[in-house]
Amino acid sequence: MTSGKQIGSLVRQLRKAQGMTQIELAEAIGRTMDAVSMIERGNSVPSVETLIALSKVLNSSIESLLLPEDAQITPARRDKINQGYAVLASLPDDKLLIAVDQLKALARSS
């Protein structure tokens, strides 16, 4: 798991990539601007509820917020992964199952 500072840095990076201010992010996740600022500086580790809200608003998986960033993943690749996550998250359950099966098949063929 990453440190509070690493989580905060990633939250800041994702927020800025979305063109959001701290105030806008705070409103979107139901927290104060001070709480967002403390998370981004690494002075506060977000609760599970806040992580869930952050992942939804920032179109990022909870895992990507918590797990150490893989050195092999470039920012461009991470952006594509996050885009894929957002697409998958928007699918209804029946289509999500099909998409996951297709992704598994692609991974096996690589």
C-alpha beads as a LAMMPS data file, in Angstrom:
LAMMPS data file: protein, C-alpha beads

110 atoms
109 bonds

1 atom types
1 bond types

-500.0 500.0 xlo xhi
-500.0 500.0 ylo yhi
-500.0 500.0 zlo zhi

Masses

1 110.0

Atoms # bond

1 1 1 0.000 0.000 0.000
2 1 1 1.179 3.496 -0.694
3 1 1 1.825 6.141 1.926
4 1 1 -0.535 8.998 2.680
5 1 1 1.742 11.349 0.739
6 1 1 1.678 9.072 -2.326
7 1 1 -2.122 8.793 -2.181
8 1 1 -2.394 12.560 -1.817
9 1 1 -0.062 13.207 -4.718
10 1 1 -2.078 10.883 -6.956
11 1 1 -5.372 12.477 -5.875
12 1 1 -3.940 15.917 -6.714
13 1 1 -2.677 14.664 -10.096
14 1 1 -6.040 13.079 -10.987
15 1 1 -7.987 16.132 -9.799
16 1 1 -5.888 18.473 -11.917
17 1 1 -6.156 16.144 -14.918
18 1 1 -9.947 16.480 -14.611
19 1 1 -9.587 20.266 -14.448
20 1 1 -11.150 20.395 -10.989
21 1 1 -10.382 22.712 -8.108
22 1 1 -10.102 21.449 -4.549
23 1 1 -13.451 23.091 -3.818
24 1 1 -15.129 21.295 -6.744
25 1 1 -13.664 17.952 -5.682
26 1 1 -14.703 18.536 -2.086
27 1 1 -18.286 19.268 -3.134
28 1 1 -18.357 16.227 -5.432
29 1 1 -17.251 13.845 -2.666
30 1 1 -19.197 15.495 0.158
31 1 1 -16.155 16.690 2.092
32 1 1 -14.672 20.086 2.910
33 1 1 -11.954 21.799 0.925
34 1 1 -9.748 21.544 4.011
35 1 1 -10.234 17.761 4.045
36 1 1 -9.233 17.526 0.367
37 1 1 -6.219 19.743 1.002
38 1 1 -5.104 17.569 3.924
39 1 1 -5.452 14.419 1.791
40 1 1 -3.481 15.939 -1.088
41 1 1 -0.664 17.041 1.234
42 1 1 -0.525 13.577 2.809
43 1 1 -1.556 14.887 6.227
44 1 1 -4.679 12.741 6.246
45 1 1 -5.368 9.273 4.844
46 1 1 -8.844 9.076 3.302
47 1 1 -11.418 6.776 4.862
48 1 1 -12.858 3.890 2.871
49 1 1 -15.967 5.966 2.153
50 1 1 -13.854 8.859 0.919
51 1 1 -11.730 6.537 -1.239
52 1 1 -14.884 5.183 -2.864
53 1 1 -16.135 8.708 -3.549
54 1 1 -12.733 9.798 -4.881
55 1 1 -12.483 6.809 -7.203
56 1 1 -15.915 7.561 -8.681
57 1 1 -15.370 11.290 -9.133
58 1 1 -11.805 10.929 -10.433
59 1 1 -12.649 7.973 -12.717
60 1 1 -10.002 5.852 -11.074
61 1 1 -10.107 2.502 -9.360
62 1 1 -9.666 2.258 -5.616
63 1 1 -6.780 -0.116 -6.295
64 1 1 -4.929 2.504 -8.320
65 1 1 -5.260 4.924 -5.400
66 1 1 -3.915 2.405 -2.870
67 1 1 -1.441 0.149 -4.649
68 1 1 2.123 1.206 -5.383
69 1 1 2.450 2.684 -8.816
70 1 1 4.079 0.202 -11.153
71 1 1 7.253 1.683 -12.620
72 1 1 6.332 0.112 -15.980
73 1 1 3.105 2.091 -16.241
74 1 1 3.636 5.388 -18.011
75 1 1 1.267 8.286 -17.411
76 1 1 -0.208 7.763 -20.892
77 1 1 -0.820 4.067 -20.182
78 1 1 -2.331 4.866 -16.779
79 1 1 -4.665 7.334 -18.506
80 1 1 -5.793 4.612 -20.930
81 1 1 -6.344 2.193 -18.028
82 1 1 -8.421 4.811 -16.210
83 1 1 -10.429 5.472 -19.381
84 1 1 -11.083 1.746 -19.698
85 1 1 -12.131 1.565 -16.066
86 1 1 -14.576 4.431 -16.591
87 1 1 -16.099 2.690 -19.619
88 1 1 -16.426 -0.601 -17.752
89 1 1 -17.962 1.127 -14.726
90 1 1 -20.623 2.689 -16.944
91 1 1 -21.829 -0.620 -18.427
92 1 1 -24.921 -2.454 -17.205
93 1 1 -24.164 -5.791 -15.514
94 1 1 -24.992 -7.985 -18.521
95 1 1 -22.666 -6.051 -20.832
96 1 1 -20.007 -5.777 -18.128
97 1 1 -19.796 -9.583 -17.958
98 1 1 -19.311 -9.754 -21.728
99 1 1 -16.645 -7.016 -21.644
100 1 1 -14.731 -8.748 -18.832
101 1 1 -14.806 -12.057 -20.726
102 1 1 -13.484 -10.291 -23.821
103 1 1 -10.702 -8.634 -21.849
104 1 1 -9.717 -11.974 -20.339
105 1 1 -9.580 -13.513 -23.828
106 1 1 -7.389 -10.647 -25.066
107 1 1 -5.045 -11.078 -22.106
108 1 1 -4.724 -14.827 -22.729
109 1 1 -3.886 -14.244 -26.404
110 1 1 -1.052 -11.829 -25.612

Bonds

1 1 1 2
2 1 2 3
3 1 3 4
4 1 4 5
5 1 5 6
6 1 6 7
7 1 7 8
8 1 8 9
9 1 9 10
10 1 10 11
11 1 11 12
12 1 12 13
13 1 13 14
14 1 14 15
15 1 15 16
16 1 16 17
17 1 17 18
18 1 18 19
19 1 19 20
20 1 20 21
21 1 21 22
22 1 22 23
23 1 23 24
24 1 24 25
25 1 25 26
26 1 26 27
27 1 27 28
28 1 28 29
29 1 29 30
30 1 30 31
31 1 31 32
32 1 32 33
33 1 33 34
34 1 34 35
35 1 35 36
36 1 36 37
37 1 37 38
38 1 38 39
39 1 39 40
40 1 40 41
41 1 41 42
42 1 42 43
43 1 43 44
44 1 44 45
45 1 45 46
46 1 46 47
47 1 47 48
48 1 48 49
49 1 49 50
50 1 50 51
51 1 51 52
52 1 52 53
53 1 53 54
54 1 54 55
55 1 55 56
56 1 56 57
57 1 57 58
58 1 58 59
59 1 59 60
60 1 60 61
61 1 61 62
62 1 62 63
63 1 63 64
64 1 64 65
65 1 65 66
66 1 66 67
67 1 67 68
68 1 68 69
69 1 69 70
70 1 70 71
71 1 71 72
72 1 72 73
73 1 73 74
74 1 74 75
75 1 75 76
76 1 76 77
77 1 77 78
78 1 78 79
79 1 79 80
80 1 80 81
81 1 81 82
82 1 82 83
83 1 83 84
84 1 84 85
85 1 85 86
86 1 86 87
87 1 87 88
88 1 88 89
89 1 89 90
90 1 90 91
91 1 91 92
92 1 92 93
93 1 93 94
94 1 94 95
95 1 95 96
96 1 96 97
97 1 97 98
98 1 98 99
99 1 99 100
100 1 100 101
101 1 101 102
102 1 102 103
103 1 103 104
104 1 104 105
105 1 105 106
106 1 106 107
107 1 107 108
108 1 108 109
109 1 109 110
